[in-house]
Amino acid sequence: MKFVRYFVYIVAGALISSLLGGAFACVVSVISPDFVRSLFSPSAGASLVRYAAAVGMIWGLFLGTAVMGFSLLLVTIVQVARLLKKKADEPQEE
């Protein structure tokens, strides 16, 4: 059942990153709307803050998933290394 727990960690990390990315993009769009217009190219008449929030959430989701997946990959590698070391330290029967 560890894989289910790891999957939940990845999903939770991605969703939290998505929310943080959306909030950060909203703050940037309020502070510097020209920067957001030049960076994202929203359509005319679209709310700049909402558009920035949507794009920020998408990028946060991608980055959060990648970071959480990489972190869990490292945890898995450490666990496999421990198992291999434990197996190598056991006395060999002949």
Beta strands, then each sheet from edge to edge (+ up, - down):
end
